[in-house]
Every structure is written in C-alpha cells, then in structure tokens.
Amino acid sequence: MSPARPRSLSVAALAVAALLAAAAPAVQAAPTAGTAPAALAAAPDIPLANVKAHLTQLQSIATANSGNRAHGRAGYKASVDYVKAKLDAAGYTTALQQFTSGGATGYNLIADWPGGDPNQVLMAGSHLDSVTSGAGINDNGSGSAAVLETALAVSRARLAPDKHLRFAWWGAEELGLVGSKYYVNNLATAERSKLAGYLNFDMIGSPNPGYFVYDDDPVIEQTFKDYYAGLSIPTEIETEGDGRSDHAPFKNAGVPVGGLFSGADYTKTSAQAQKWGGTAGQAFDRCYHSSCDTTANINDTALDRNSAAIAHAVWTLSAGTTTPPTGTVFSNAADVAVPDNGAAVTSPVSVTGRTGNAPSALKVAVDIKHTYRGDLVVDLLAPDGTAYRLKNSSGSDSADNVITTYTVNASSETANGTWKLQVRDVAAQDTGYIDSWGLTF
C-alpha cells in the first residue's frame, strides 16, 4: 500500500442499499458487478500452502536482489516473470504493459481467462512492487500471491463464468499508484465501460490482523460481508487505506470497486482485539514498509481466510445471476415446455396496481432449464407487444440453463398489463422449459 495521506481524508461507511446489474444484452445499462445466489457452485478451497509457496518465491527473489522487489529494480522484474510464467502455463493470455516512472521502466502484468462476455469484465488485482527497504511480503506479496492462486484455481476448475475474467498485478504502486493509473488512463472510454467491477487486494495477511471490507460499491461490499458472516467473523469498513491503493484510479473513472484489507500502521483498538483476537495497542502490521516485512510477517489465519474470500468473490461476481432486487415482484412459476428447434413459447405475468410507466431499470429475473442455452433466444414482450431482446442464440455457448437477471429500460411502456417472457429454441437436439420468471417494479 502506498504511503498514508492525512487520516482526516478517510471516508465513512456509505448507508446504501444493495443494487445489482447482471451480464446483459443491448437493452441493459452500463454494467456493475452482481451477486450470485447460494445455488451456484461454490468456489473451491484456496490451499494456504500454495499461497505461502508463492510468498516464499517472492522472498527468495527479494533476497537475491538487494532485499527488495521495488519499481525499477531487478527484484520487481523477477517477480513479474515468476507470476507471468505461472499464468502462461495455466492457459491465460498474458501481457506486459510498460510505463516509465522516475526514469525507470515499470511493468503491469495483465492476464485474461478465455471466455465470458467481453462486454462484462470483472477484474481482480494487487500491486506486486515493494518499497526499497524490504521484501514486501505482506505489502503486497500477500495480495499478489492470493490473487495468483485464485487465478490458478480458475484454471484448475476450467471455470466458464458469464463475465470475462481479468487479473492484474500493478507496478510502482508504492510511488503513487503509478501502474494502475497508467492502465486506467490508457483505456479507451468504450473499454472502461465494459468493466463490471474491480476488486483490489492490498495487505491481507497482516500479523495483527483486522478484517476490513471496502465500502465503495454496495454489491461488492455485501458479497464480502456475506462471506465473512458465514464464518461468523465480524467485519469493519476499511478507512485506513482509502484512496491509497490501486482501486482509486478505477473508482475515479466510475468503475465499481471493492476489496479487502487486514491493516497497516494504524493501531488495533481494544474492541477490535476483543472481536478479532491479536494485540490491542499495537499496529496491525508493525513491519509496514520496513525490512522486517518478510515471510515471518504473515498471519496464516488471516491469509487463509482472505484468500478464500477472494475466490468466493471472483466466483460469485463473475456469474450472471444476481441477488433479487428490492421492490414489488410479479412472477410466474408455472413450467412452460420449450419445443426443440420449434416455435416460440410464452409465459405471462399480469402486472396490476401500478401507476404510470414501467421503470427505466426494470429487473427481469429468468430461470430457464435447458441442456444447451446457446440454442435459446429470449425476449421480454411488453403489454403492447413491443419486444425487448434479452438474449441472442450462440453456437459457442454450450452451458446449461439461463438463470440470470436482466435490466431493461421499459420507461416508455405502461406498467399495468400482461407482460410475457418469450423463448424460442432455434437449433436441434437439446430441450428444456421455462421454470419461472418475474418482474420487479
């Protein structure tokens, strides 16, 4: 994490309700990350031993290169080469993005996992550089190793998420977020609009740890909070590092951001020690930006929990399914068979008791069971018969089922009336049915 700015600039927690947006067709607004229901396959366990093995390698690299992995030094380039080799072997498409800072060449490492909607990109990243005074194993070998192992878990699972997955390791963060700023500033506006979310992990193995969650995007925030609630671990809003790590350039560009943090040089309070353990009156990381930030400066429990939380968020937020939005729901749970390579079928929902027009962000929750979802064309039919395309067919999408929530600008339509979900199977051999669907006003 880059050096502290005045603490008076930290922000308080936002009191906002969780919003959502799912992987979407042309009718959907700009993407944000969405939260998947518990029915989705859980993320695999991230082996702590694997994460620590990466930290051992980063320590060895630092030891062999004047004790650090700082920007412009041989230790940083060797760190990049280590991570890149792992990703290349795992089937990622990797790229080194070069920039110059302080007269030295810096590198961002970007890794894309094949597949997923290219217009809905979920990124997870961490800075890979250390300060010149030490090996930077907690700051930020911990985040870098956990993101790397999560990326490798994606490969091992042959994950086929709805969103496109991209991982990043940033250079020169310790000099003022130089690498991540360079990446964001050099993205075309159209490419920035495709970013459904950016997850940042900077210091997640602090030896006297806290469990802090970024509060920038409510959906991403809730994803992490839900995970820790499942472990009965209380969390707090992250304020110490606000604006001091690589999420800041993304946030400033309007990208939904979130992340985890285990604390730096702030002091753990008695109340925090009571709920998390550790030592009150002591910094979360007494070796922050110091030569003692080595492999001995890691709390295994925090590293293990946070690494698992990263995988959970990547699996959850890269799925097209989303948390049901708040509001009045009108739904139909009657099964409707979809004929194989046949005529379109519809399922009606009667909306009553509303005034005026439908919302500009009408949520359309769809649950279609089908053995080859690429065969399906799905439309929403307004009461006047206007069709809103939700999903096109795709000969390369062989996954089962369409279980997701779409967002439609239906503000030109009268709310009351009979709305219909229309589904057509346009290819032979696979069958299915509309299980249920609903509209949220």
N, C-alpha and C positions, 0 to 999 in steps of 0.2 A: 504494500500500500504506500502511496506517495506521502510525503511529509504532511503533517497536520496543518490545517488552516485554523483560524480562531474558532473556538468552540461555540461562540455565540451565533455562528452561521449554521449550526445544525438545525434540522427541521423537526417539528413534532410529528407524531403519527397522524396520518390522514383518517378522518372519520367518513369513510365512503363505503357504499355497498358494492359487493362484487358484481362487476359487469362481465360480459362474455362476448367473444366472437369466434366463429369456427372457420375452418377452411371453407372457402366459399366460391360460388360462381360469380359471373359478371354482375349480378344484382347486389352483391354484398359490398358494404363499405370497407374502408381501409382495415386491414387485419390487425387483431390483437390476439394474444395468447388466450387459449381457453382451457378449462379444467375438465378432465375426463371423469366419468362416474366409476364407482368401485368395481363395476362389472368388467372393466378392461383387465387384460392380463397384467399382473404386477411386474414391476421392474425386477430384474434379477438381483441377487445379492452382489455387492461390490466387495471382493475379498480385500480385507485390510492388508493382508500380506502383500498383495500385488501393488497397492498404493504405496506402501512403505518401501517396496523394492525400487519403485521409481525415485523415491526420495533418496535412497542410498546411492543411486546412479547420479543424481544431481549433486549430492555431497561429494562424490568422487570426482566429478567434473570440476567442481569448485576447488577442491584440494589440489588438483593437478594444474590449476590455472590461477595462481596467486590468491587463492582463498575466496574468490567471488565469482559471480556469474553476471556481472554488470554490463550495461549497454556499452558497446564498442570494445569490449574485452573478449578474449578468446573463450572464456568460460561461457559467455552467453551464446556465442555461435555454436559451441559444442552442445549446449543444452537444446538449442533448436534442432540440431542434427539428430540428437537422440530421440526427441519426440517425433520428428518427421519420419524417421526410419520405422518406428513402431506403427504409425498410421499408414504408411505406404504398404507395409506388409499385411495390414488388416483390410485393405481394399478401399481406402479413402483416396479421393483426388485431392492432393495437397498442392499448395502454392506458397512461395515465399514472397512477401511484399516488402520491398526495400524502401527505406527512407533515410534521411540524414538528420542527425541531431548532435550539436556540439562538435561538428566536424568529423563525426564518426558514422559509419553505416550501421543502421539498425534493421531489424527484421521482425515482421509479423508473420506468423505461421497460420494459414487458413486451411481447414480440412473439411471437405464436403462428403457426406454419405450419399451414395446413389439413391435416387428415387425421391418420392414425396412431391408435393405440389410446389413448383418453383416460385409460385406467387405467394406462398405462405412459408416463410423461412424462420425457423426457430434456431437461435444461436445460443451457445454456451461458451464462456471464455474466462480467461485468467491471465494475469501478467506473469511472464516467465523470467524476467530480469530480477536481479538482486541489487541491493546497494553495494558500493565498493568495499564496505567494511566487513562483509561477511558472506556466507554461502546462501543466505536467504531461504532456509528450508521451510520455515513456517510462512515467511513473507518473501516469495509466494510459491515456494515449491509445493506447499500443501494443496493450494487450489489447482495448480498446474497438474500435479500428479493425479488428483481426484477427477479432474475433467478428462485427462488422458485415459484413465482406467474406465470411465464411463463410456467414452468413445469406443474403446476396445470391447466393452460389453455389448454395445450396439452391434458391432461386427460379429461377435460370437453368437448373438441371438438372431443374426440376419434380420434385424428389425426392419419392418416395412411401414413406417409411420405415414400418416396422412400429410403432415407437413414435411418440408425438406429440412434436414438437419445439417447444421454447420457449426464447427467447433473452431475456436481461435485461441492462440497464445500470443500475447502482446509484448512488444519490445518497448524499452525506455519508459515504462510506467513511472518508475521512480524519479524520472526527470520532469514529471508533469503530464502524465498520460499521453506522451508523445505518439506512441504507436497507435493506440486506439483512436486518438483524434485524427491521425493521418488516414486511417481506414475509413472512418465515417465521413470525413471531409472529401474524400475522393470517390465516394459512392454517388452515382447519379441519383437524382431525385426519384426516378422510377424504381431504382433498386432499393433505396431506403424504404419506399412504401411497401415493399414486399416483406420487410422484416416484421414478423408476427410477435417477436419478443427477443430480448437479450438477457441472459442470465449470467451474473458475474460472481466469481468466487475468489476472494482475496483474503487470505489468512483464515483457515478453517480448522487448524489443529493447535491453537494456542495452548500453552501448558497450564494455564489457569483459566479455563475456557468459560465463555458465556455462549448463549445460543441466541444470536441476533438475526432478524429477518428484515430485509429491505421493505419499506412500505410504499415504494413508488408506484407500482401497478397493483391494484386490488386483487386481480385474479391470480397473478403470480404469487403475490404475498400469501393469499389464502391457501394456495397449493402447498407451500412450505409449512404454513401453520397447521394445516390438516395432517401433514405427515408427522410432525412432532407431537401433535395432540394424540395421535395413535400410539405413540411411545410414552405418553404421559409426561412429556418434557415441556415445561413452560418456556415460552419464548418472549423476547422483548424486541421492540422496534430498534433497528440499527440507526444510530445517530453519530457515532464516533467517526465513521469513515464516509459520511455523506459528502458527495462531491469529490472525494479524494481517490477514487478508483475508476476503473475503465468503463463502468456503466454510465458515467457522467456524460461523455460525448454522445452516446446513444440517446440518453434521456433528453439532452438538449436538442436533439434532432427529431424529437417526437416519437421515438420508439419506446414501446412498453418495456420497462426494465424491472429486474428483481434480483435477489441473490441472498447469500448467507455470509456470516462473519462471526468469528469467535473472539474478537477483541484484540486490541493492540496495547498502547501505553496508558489507556485510561485505567483507573483503579476499580477493582471489584468491590462492591459495597457488601455490607453485612447481609442485607436482604437477598442479594444475588448469590452470595455464598450459601445461604440457607437453602435456596431452591436448586442450585446447580452443583453444590459442593465447591471444593477449592478453598482458597485462602482470601479472606476479606482483608482489605487494606493493602493489597498487592496488585500490581499491574496484571492485566490478562496475559501479557507477554512481556516479561522483564528483559527479554533479549531482542526486543523490537529494534531493527536497524542496527544491530550490534554483531560483533564477531561470534558471540555465543549462540546465534541463530543457526544451529546445526541440527543433525538428526536427533540429538538429545533434547531438543527444544520442542518436542511434539507430544501432545496428549493423545494417546491412541484411541481412547473412547470417543473424544470429540471428532477426531479424523474419521473414524469408522462411521459414526452417526451422520456426519455431514456428507461424506462420500455417498452413503446410501440415499440421503435426501436429494442429492444432485441427480442420481439415476432416476429416482421417483419422479422428479420434476420433468426431466427430459422425456421419459416415457409418457407421462400424463399430458404435458402441454403440447407434445408433438402429435397427439391424437386429434382427430377431427371432432370427436364427441365433446360435449361441453356440459357444464352444470346447467340444469334447467333455470332459466331466468325467472326473476320475480314478476308478479303480475297475475292477471286472470287468465287461466288456461282453458281453452276449449279443445277437446280431444275426441278421438275415435279409436277404440281398441279392438274393433271387430276385424278379424282376419279377412283379407281380400286376396285370392289367388292371382298371381301374375302369370298369364299363359306364356309358355316358351315360344319365343320368336313370333308373338301374336299381337293382337290388338291391345291398345292401351286400356287400362282399367282405372277406376277412380274410387276414392274413399271420401265421403262427405263429412264436413264438420259444420254445424249450424251455430253461427255467432249471433247472440241476441243481447239486448240490454246495453249496447254501446251507443255512444253519441258521436256524430261526426265521422271522420275518416279513420282508416287504419293507420297505425304508426309508421314513421319513416324507417324504423328499425324493427319490423315485425319478425319475431322469432318463430321459425318453423322447425319443430323437432320431428325427426323422421326415424322410424325403426323399420327397416325392410330386411327381411331374411332372404338371402339369395346366395347360391353357390358360386356365382361369378358376377360381381357387382358391375364389372365393366360393360356388361350387356344392357345395363339399365339407363333409360332416360327418364328423368324425374322433373315434373313441373308442378307449380302451385297455380291453381285456377281460382281467380277472384270471382265474386258473385256475378259480375257482368261478363264472365268468360275470358277475361284477359289472362294470358298465360305468362308466368314468371319462371324462367328456366332455373332450376336448382342444380341439376346435374346432367352432364352430357355422357354419352357412352364412350368407352375407351377400350380398345382391343388389348391394351397392355396392362389393364388393371384386373388381375385375376383373384384378388382377395374376396373373401366372403362378406356379404352384408353391407348395408348402408345404414349406419347408426350415427347420426350427427345432427347438429342444429344449424340451420341456415339463417341468414339475416337478409330480409327483403325490404326494399323501400316501397311500401304499399300505400304511401300517403295520398295517392290520387284515387284510392278505392274507398267506397263506403264500407264501414266496418261491419255493420249488420248484414246478414245474408248467409247463403250456403257457399262455403269455400270447399275446394276439392284438392286432394293430392292425386295427381295423375302419374301413373307409372307404366312404362312400356318396355318390354324385353325385345331387343332388336336383333338378337342372334340366337342360334340353336344350341341345344344340349343341356343348358342349365336352367333350373327352375327356382321359384321362390314365391313369397307372398308379402303383402303389406301387413306387418304385425300391429303397428299402432303409429299414430302421428298426432300432432297437436299444434295449436297456435297460441302464442302468449301475447296478450294485449296489455 
